[in-house]
């Protein structure tokens, strides 16, 4: 479980880099209007990042729990996206709550909220998106 969570953390950092890079490219070179830069570009970069991190989960973290078929790969994406959106909502609620109670800087609030929402996201993906499956379990699941 610790190894999977470590991989999941690495996946999250890589996803953050992809999200930021895509956002920067779109807002710098493609979009000019406020709506496109502050609404459309972040939405696109978030979804690209979700697909990127999902691919890491599928082929690296939980590869022993999947069927390695195109249909299996695409069947799990909506649930993964929903888990990411729920985790984001938890993060935002916690960020605002921490700020209201302790009046910390937004960066500190974000880091504290990410600590909790990261666990929520990990367990949602572990228990629901890539849950143990007797048919697709290819090996030891004691990571």
C-alpha positions as CSV (number, residue, x, y, z in Angstrom):
1,X,0.0,0.0,0.0
2,X,2.9,2.4,0.8
3,X,4.5,1.7,-2.5
4,X,1.3,2.3,-4.4
5,X,0.7,5.6,-2.5
6,X,4.3,6.7,-3.3
7,X,3.7,6.0,-7.0
8,X,0.3,7.8,-6.7
9,X,2.1,10.8,-5.3
10,X,4.7,10.8,-8.1
11,X,1.7,10.5,-10.5
12,X,0.2,13.6,-8.9
13,X,3.4,15.6,-9.3
14,X,3.7,14.6,-12.9
15,X,0.1,15.5,-13.5
16,X,0.6,18.9,-11.9
17,X,3.5,19.5,-14.3
18,X,1.4,18.5,-17.3
19,X,-1.5,20.6,-16.2
20,X,0.6,23.7,-15.7
21,X,2.5,23.2,-19.0
22,X,-0.7,22.8,-21.0
23,X,-2.3,25.8,-19.2
24,X,0.7,27.9,-20.0
25,X,0.8,26.9,-23.7
26,X,-2.9,27.5,-24.2
27,X,-3.0,30.8,-22.3
28,X,0.2,32.1,-23.9
29,X,0.0,31.0,-27.5
30,X,-3.6,30.0,-28.3
31,X,-6.2,31.9,-26.2
32,X,-6.6,35.7,-25.9
33,X,-10.0,36.4,-24.2
34,X,-10.5,36.3,-20.5
35,X,-13.0,33.4,-20.8
36,X,-10.6,31.3,-22.9
37,X,-7.6,32.0,-20.6
38,X,-9.3,31.7,-17.2
39,X,-12.1,29.2,-17.9
40,X,-11.5,27.2,-21.0
41,X,-7.7,26.8,-20.8
42,X,-7.7,25.6,-17.2
43,X,-10.6,23.2,-18.0
44,X,-8.7,21.7,-20.9
45,X,-5.4,21.5,-19.0
46,X,-7.2,19.8,-16.1
47,X,-8.8,17.2,-18.4
48,X,-5.5,16.5,-20.2
49,X,-3.8,16.1,-16.8
50,X,-6.6,13.7,-15.7
51,X,-6.1,11.5,-18.8
52,X,-2.3,11.6,-18.3
53,X,-2.5,10.6,-14.6
54,X,-5.1,8.0,-15.4
55,X,-2.8,6.4,-18.0
56,X,0.0,6.3,-15.3
57,X,-2.5,4.6,-12.9
58,X,-3.6,2.1,-15.5
59,X,-0.2,1.0,-16.8
60,X,2.1,1.6,-13.8
61,X,0.4,1.7,-10.4
62,X,-2.6,-0.7,-10.8
63,X,-1.4,-2.6,-13.9
64,X,-1.8,-5.9,-12.0
65,X,-5.5,-5.2,-11.6
66,X,-6.4,-4.4,-15.2
67,X,-7.2,-6.5,-18.3
68,X,-5.0,-4.5,-20.6
69,X,-7.7,-4.2,-23.3
70,X,-8.9,-1.1,-25.0
71,X,-12.4,-1.6,-23.7
72,X,-11.2,-2.0,-20.1
73,X,-8.9,1.1,-20.4
74,X,-11.8,3.3,-21.6
75,X,-14.4,1.8,-19.3
76,X,-12.6,3.1,-16.2
77,X,-12.0,6.6,-17.3
78,X,-15.4,8.2,-16.3
79,X,-15.0,6.9,-12.8
80,X,-11.5,8.1,-12.5
81,X,-12.5,11.5,-13.8
82,X,-15.4,11.6,-11.2
83,X,-13.0,10.6,-8.4
84,X,-10.7,13.4,-9.4
85,X,-13.5,15.9,-9.5
86,X,-14.7,14.8,-6.0
87,X,-11.2,15.1,-4.7
88,X,-11.0,18.6,-6.2
89,X,-14.2,19.6,-4.4
90,X,-12.9,18.2,-1.1
91,X,-9.7,20.1,-1.6
92,X,-11.6,23.4,-2.3
93,X,-13.9,22.9,0.7
94,X,-11.0,22.2,3.0
95,X,-9.0,25.1,1.6
96,X,-11.8,27.5,2.3
97,X,-12.5,26.0,5.7
98,X,-8.9,26.2,6.8
99,X,-8.6,29.8,5.6
100,X,-11.7,30.8,7.5
101,X,-10.7,29.1,10.7
102,X,-6.9,29.8,10.8
103,X,-6.5,32.7,8.4
104,X,-3.4,31.1,6.8
105,X,-2.1,32.1,3.4
106,X,-3.8,30.4,0.5
107,X,-0.6,28.4,-0.4
108,X,-0.5,26.9,3.1
109,X,-4.2,26.3,3.0
110,X,-3.8,24.6,-0.4
111,X,-1.0,22.3,0.9
112,X,-3.0,21.3,3.9
113,X,-6.1,20.6,1.9
114,X,-4.1,18.7,-0.7
115,X,-2.8,16.4,2.0
116,X,-6.3,15.3,2.9
117,X,-7.8,15.3,-0.6
118,X,-4.9,13.3,-1.9
119,X,-5.7,10.5,0.5
120,X,-9.4,10.7,-0.5
121,X,-8.5,10.5,-4.1
122,X,-6.1,7.6,-3.5
123,X,-8.6,5.5,-1.7
124,X,-11.4,6.2,-4.1
125,X,-9.2,5.1,-7.0
126,X,-7.8,2.1,-5.0
127,X,-11.2,0.8,-3.8
128,X,-13.5,1.7,-6.7
129,X,-11.7,2.4,-10.0
130,X,-9.0,-0.2,-9.7
131,X,-10.6,-2.5,-7.1
132,X,-9.3,-6.0,-6.7
133,X,-10.6,-8.4,-9.3
134,X,-10.0,-12.2,-9.2
135,X,-10.2,-12.5,-13.0
136,X,-7.7,-9.7,-13.7
137,X,-5.4,-10.0,-10.8
138,X,-2.1,-11.0,-12.4
139,X,0.1,-11.1,-9.4
140,X,0.9,-10.1,-5.9
141,X,-1.3,-7.2,-4.7
142,X,0.7,-6.6,-1.5
143,X,2.5,-3.5,-2.8
